[in-house]
Amino acid sequence: STSGRSRRLPCIVADSGGAIVTRRREVENAVRDIVESIGASVTFERRSGHTKATLAYAGRSRFLSLSYTPSDRSAHKAAAQDARRVLQSMGASL
């Protein structure tokens, strides 16, 4: 009997939160690797639930909105591909 107390599931909350942080780092690292491999720079900023990546190359800058969920195991691949497209639109050859 729980005696009227609410049941807490700390392991589920911790796993879910940890997965989000891990996925965010994974996505940011994938974008950073692509960007820095060609000598460009990137900064990350959390905005209203999504992370905003600002890519700078050859005096130009563009932003990219990064989205991910804990269950999306290929989010880093999609983010890296988006970064490649943005960099190519800025004149980079990859």
C-alpha positions in Angstrom: 0.0 0.0 0.0 1.3 3.5 -0.8 -0.8 5.2 1.9 -1.9 8.0 -0.4 1.6 8.9 -1.4 2.4 9.3 -5.1 4.7 6.7 -6.5 8.0 8.1 -7.8 10.0 6.4 -10.5 13.4 8.0 -10.2 15.2 5.6 -12.5 12.9 6.4 -15.4 13.3 10.1 -14.9 17.0 9.9 -14.6 17.4 7.6 -17.6 15.2 9.8 -19.7 17.0 13.1 -18.7 20.4 11.5 -19.2 19.4 10.2 -22.6 18.4 13.7 -23.7 21.7 15.2 -22.5 23.7 12.3 -24.1 21.8 12.7 -27.4 22.3 16.5 -27.4 26.1 16.0 -26.9 26.2 13.4 -29.6 24.4 15.7 -32.1 26.5 18.7 -31.1 29.7 16.7 -31.4 28.7 15.4 -34.9 28.1 18.9 -36.1 31.3 20.3 -34.5 33.4 17.5 -36.2 32.0 18.4 -39.6 32.4 22.1 -39.1 35.9 22.1 -37.7 37.2 19.6 -40.3 37.0 22.4 -42.9 38.2 25.2 -40.7 34.8 26.7 -39.9 33.5 27.5 -36.5 30.3 26.7 -34.6 28.6 27.9 -31.5 25.6 26.3 -29.8 22.8 28.0 -27.9 19.7 26.4 -26.4 16.5 28.2 -27.5 12.9 27.2 -26.7 13.6 23.5 -26.6 15.9 23.2 -29.6 19.5 23.9 -29.9 20.6 26.6 -32.3 23.9 26.1 -34.0 25.5 29.1 -35.6 28.0 28.1 -38.3 30.6 30.6 -39.5 32.7 30.2 -42.7 34.6 32.6 -44.9 33.1 35.7 -43.3 29.5 34.4 -43.6 27.3 32.8 -40.9 24.2 30.8 -41.0 22.2 29.1 -38.3 20.8 25.6 -38.0 18.1 24.4 -35.7 19.0 21.0 -34.2 16.3 18.7 -32.9 16.7 15.3 -31.3 14.8 12.9 -29.0 16.2 10.2 -26.7 14.9 7.5 -28.9 16.3 8.9 -32.2 19.5 7.0 -32.6 20.3 8.6 -36.0 19.8 12.2 -34.9 23.6 12.9 -35.1 23.7 11.6 -38.7 20.9 13.9 -39.8 22.4 16.9 -38.0 25.8 16.3 -39.6 24.2 16.1 -43.0 22.3 19.3 -42.4 25.5 21.0 -41.3 27.2 19.8 -44.6 24.3 21.3 -46.6 24.5 24.6 -44.8 28.3 24.8 -45.2 28.1 23.9 -48.9 25.6 26.8 -49.4 28.2 29.1 -47.8 30.8 28.0 -50.4 32.6 25.2 -48.6 33.7 22.2 -50.5 33.3 19.0 -48.5 
